[in-house]
Amino acid sequence: DTAYERMTPHEFEEGQRRNIFQQRVYSIITENVMVESAEVEALFKQKNDTFNLYYIPVESKRFEQVVSPDEEQIKEYYDKNRESYKIPPKIRLSYIEFPADAYLKDIEVSQDEAREYYDSHKDQYTSQAKVHGRHILIKVPQGADESLAAEKMAAAQKIYEEISAGGDFAELAKKHSEDPGTNFIGGDIGLVPKDSLPQEMGDKLYSMEAGQISEPVRTYLGFHILKLEEKQESKLSPFEEVSASIMDMMKHQRARILAKDHAETAFTTLYERGDAGLDTYAGDNNLKVKEIGPVTEDGTIGFVHGEEILKQAFMYPVGEVGSVADIETGFIVYMVKEKINSRIPEMNEIRGKIIIDISAEMALDKAQEHAKELIEKE
C-alpha cells in the first residue's frame, strides 16, 4: 500500500493545508529579499572555482633515527606521562569444562524418535517452490491516478502483443524494461524462491508452463510481462534421506542438555562446600582444572560469550564460584583464583616503550621545525 492509500480523508486534507501554509510563509520571507550581483558571483565562484595545490610532505619518521633522548629526558617524560602507562586490573580464573561432545557416547536416539521429530517438523525438510523467469517491467509511480495507470498498462500491453507476434522477449526487455537490475540481461531474474517475488508475480509464474508468456500482471511496482523458463515444485525430502542428520542433531541436543546438567551439579556442589579450589571436585570426578589469565576486563579468553563471563567474574571475590557459563561447545564452571590490582609500572619495566614514545614525539617536533624552515625559505 502507498502512503496515500493509508491516509484517511481528514489526514490528507490536513497535510495539504500544511503544505499550502509552508509555501505562503516561504513566499512572505523571500518576497522582499534582494541579492546583489556581487553576492551571486561570489557564491558561484565558491561553488565552481578550482585550484591546484602543491605541497611537500614532511614525515616525522624521517627524523626518528636522528633523535636520541638522554636519561634526564626519559625520566622527565615518564614522570609527565605516568598515568598513560597505568596497567588495568587483571584477573585469573580456574575452571572445569563440560564439553557437549564428551557426552555423545552416552546418548542413543532411536529411529522411532527420529521419525517422530521428522513428522512434527516437516517444514524444515521441505524445499521451497522456485521459479526461473524473465520479466519486462513498466513502472507505475506510487500514488499514480487511474489515467496514468491506464497509460502504463497500454504500454505494457503493446509490448506483450509485440512478443506474441514473434518479438524476442530478451531483446524487448533490454529495450523497454524499467528494472535496472535485470533489463541488461534480457529481464532474467534467475532461479529464485517463488515467495521472494511480489506475490502476484510469483503466483503467476508458478502457474505457467515453461516457455509461456503472460499478459501484463500488476504489482506494487507496476506492470510485468512475464516469461517462465522453468519451475521447481516444493518437495518434502523422504525420511530415509534425512534420518541420519536428524539422529545426529538430536544426539548433539541431548549431549548439550547432559553437559549442562553436570555443570550445574558441579556448581551446586562447589557452592555448598565453599571449597577454596576446584581441584578436589575435579579429582573426584575425573575432570581437569584449567586456567585463564591474567586478563583484563576487556580482554579475550577464547570463548563465545567471553566478554560476559569476564564482566561477571570481575564482580566476584577471590575464591568464589561463578555461575555456569555457556561457551557454545559446552559449559564451564569457574572460580576466581586471583585478582591483580591496577598499578603504574616502574620506569625500568617499560623503559623500551618510553624510549619509543619520546623518540616519536621528538621526531614530530623536528619535522615541524623543518617544515617551518621550508616555509621561511619560500
N, C-alpha and C positions, 0 to 999 in steps of 0.2 A: 504493500500500500504506500502511496505517496503521502507526503506531509499534508498536502491539501485535502486528500481524502479522509485523513484522520481528524480534520478540524470540524468543529460544529459551526453552523452559520454565524452564531454570535462571536466565536473566536476569530473567524475570518474577517468579519466587519471591524472588530477591534484592531486587528492587525493592519487593515487598510487605513483606518483613522490615524494610527501611529505613524505610518509611512508618510501620509499627507502632511501631518503636523511637522515631522522632521524636515521635509522638503521646504515648508514655509519658513521654519526657523533658519535653515541654511540660506534661503533667499534674502531674509532680513539682514543676516550677518554680512553677507557678501555684496549686497546691493550697492553700497557706497564705498566699497574698498577700491582705492586707486593704487595701481602698481606702476612705479616709474620704469621707463625703458632700460635704465641702467641696472635696476634690480633684476629685470628679466635676463639681461645679458650676463650679469654676474652669476645667476643661477645656472644658466645654460653652460657657461664655461666650467663651473664647478662640477657639473654632471658629465661633461663631454671632453674637457681638456685632458690630454695625456702628456706624460713627460718621461724622459729616460733618467734612471737613477743609477749612478755609478758609485761603487763603494769598494773599500779594501777591508777584507775581514782580518781582524787581529785576534787570533785564538790564544787563550791563556795556556793551552797545553804546550805551546812552543817555548814557554818560559819556565816550565816545571823542572827542567834539567839545570837551569842556571840559578835557582834559588836553593839556599841551604840554611835552614833555621838553626840557630845556635841553642845551647842548653837553656839560656835565660828566656829566649823567645818561646821555646817549647813549654817551659813551666808556666810562663805568663798566659799562654794560650789555653793550657789545661785548666788553670785556676779560673779563667774567664768563662770557660765552656764546660765546667764540671757537670752541670745538670744534663747537658745533652748526651753525656756518656753513661747516664744512670741505667743500671740493669734492672729490668722489671722483675717483680716477684715470680718465682717459679714453684713448681710442684712436682713431686714424684709419686707415681701410683704403682701399686702392685695389684694384679688382677688374675682371676681364673676365667678361662674362656670355655664356653659351651657351644662348640660349632655344630650346626644342624647336621652336617654331613656325617658326623661321628655316630649319629643315631639311625642312619639309614639301614644299617644291617639288622636292626631290631624291628623294622617296620615291614608289614605284609599288607598288600592290597589285593583283594580277590577280583576275579573277572566280574562277578555279580556287583561288587561295589563300583567298579569302573563303569559298568553298564548303567547302573542307577544314576551316576553322575552324568553320563552321556545323555540319558533320556531327559534329564531336567535342565540341561544346558545345550540343547541342540543348536541354538542360535550362534554359539561360539564355533560350531563346526559347519556352519552353512556359509558358503561363499556368496558374495553379493552378485546380483544380476548386473551385467555390464553391457555397454553398447559402444560400438565404434562407428561414429558417424561424421558427416560433414554438415556445415550449415552456412547459409548466407543470411547475414543479419542486416535488416533495415531498422535503424534505431527510431524509437518514438520517445521524445523528451518527456520526463516526468511532469505531470500536470497538463499535458497537451490536451487541447479541446478535441471534440469529435471530428471537426473539419480536418485538422492536421492529421489525426489518426487515420482517417479515411484516405487521405492523400498518401500516407506511408504504406497503407495496405494495398493501394492501387499499384504503387511502385513495386512492391514485393510480388504481387500477382503477375505483373508484366514479366518479371524475371522468371517466375515459375513457368509461365507459358512459353518463354523462350527456351527453357530447358526441355520442356515437354515436346517442343518442336525439333529437338535434336541438339540443342546447345550443350556445350561441355560445362558440366557443373563446376569443376575446379577452376576453369578459366573465368567463368562468370563470377565466382566467389572472389577471385583476385581483383576483378574489375569493380564489383558492386558492394561486396560485404563491408560493413562498418565495424566489424570486430577486428581491431588491430592485432590481436593475439593469434588469429588463425587465417585471416584473409590472404596473407602472402604464401601460405601453404595450401591454398585451394579450399579453405574452410575446414580442414581436417582437425577434429577435436581429439583424436586418438581414442584408445580403448579406455573408457572410464566407467566407474560405477554409475548406474542409471540414476541413483538418488543424489549424486553430486551435481546434477544438472538442474536447471529450473524445472519444476515438476511437469509443466505442460510439455516441455521439450523432451525430457527423459521418458515420460509415458508414451509420447507419440513415437519416438524412435524405437522403443521396445515393442510397440505394437506392429511395426513394419517388417517387411521381408527384405533380405539383402538385395541391394540394387534399387529398391523402391525410392521414389521421390515424393515428398509430401507437399500439399498446398501450404501456403503461409500459416504458421502457428504463432499465436500471440502469447508473449510472456511479459514480465515487467520490464524487459529490455527493449522490446519492440516486436517486429515480425521476423520469423525464421523460416526460410525454405530449407527443408531437411532431406538428407540422403543417408540411408543406412548402408554401411559397409558390411558389418557383422554384429552379432549379439551373442552373449553367453548367458545361459539360463542360471538362475540361482540354484545351487546344488548343495545338498547335505552330504558330507563325507561319510561313508559307511563306518560303522563302529569298528570293524576289523582293521581299517586303515589308521584309526586314531587311538585304539585301545591302549597301545604301548605307551604313547605320550601321556594319556590320561592317568595311567597307573603310576608313571614316573612323577607326574605333577602331584598326585595325591600322596605319594611317599614323602616327597620333599615338604609338603604342607604339614604332614603328621610329624615329621622329624623336627621341624621348627617348633611345633607345639611341645614336643617332648623335651627339646633343648631348653625352652623357656621354663617348663615345669621344674627341671633340675636346677636351673639358675635361681629360680625363686625359692626353692627348698634350701639351696646353699645360703642365700641372703638371709632367710629367716633364722637358720641355724646360727650363722655368724653373728647376727644382730642380738639374738637371745643370749649367746655365750658371752658376748662382749670381748671376743678374742683380740689380742694385740697384733695379730697377723693372720694370714691365710694359710700358712704352711701346714698347720695341724689338720685343717679340714681337707686340704689338697692331698696330704699323705694318706688320710683315712679313706679317701675315695679315688685313689689312683689318678689324681689330676696334677697338672703342673701350674706353678705360680710364675707369672711373667711380670716384667716391669716396663713402665713408660716413664720417660723423663730423664733429667729435669726438663720441664717445658713451661713456657709462659701461657697465660690465659688465652692469648690469641694465636697460639702455636697450632701445629697439626700433629695428630697422633696416629694417622693412617687408618682410622675407622670412619665409616659412614656415621653421621651424627656426632663426630668427634668434637665439634665446637660446643654442642650442648653438654656433652659429658664433661668437658673441661670447665665450662661455666658452673655446673653443679658442684664439681669436685673442689673448686676453689672456695666454696662456701662451707665445706666440712672441716672439722678439726683433724689433726693427725690422729690416726688410729680408728677413725670412724668408717664404717662400711657404707659405700654409696649404693643407690638403688640399682636394680637390674637395668642394664643398658642394652638396647638393640643395636647391633653392629652389622645388620643386613645378612651376613653369613651365619649368624647365630646370636649369642648373648654373652655378656660378661658381667661378673660381679667384681667390683674393685674396692680398694681401701686406700685411703690417703696415707702414704708411707712417710713423706717428708714435705715440709714447706720451707722454702728458702726465701727469706725477706729480700725486698728491693735494696740495692746498695749502689754507691758510686765507687767504681774500681779505683785502685791506686794508680798513679801515673805510670809506674813501671809495667803494670799489667797490660796497658793499652798504648804503650809508647809508639809502636809502629803505626797504629791508627791515627794517633795525634800528629805524627810527622807527615803522614799523607794529607791530613786535613789542613794543617797550617801551610804546607807547601802549595796546596791548591789555592788557598787564599792569597798567599804571597805572589803566586804566578798571575792571579787575576789582577792584583794591584799593578804588577809590572806591565801587563797587557794594556791596562787603562792608561798608564803613563806613556807607553809607546804610541797609543792612539792619539793622545793629546799632542805629542811631538809631531806626528804626521800632519795634524790639523794646523799647527802653528807654522810648519814649513809651507803649507799652501798659501 
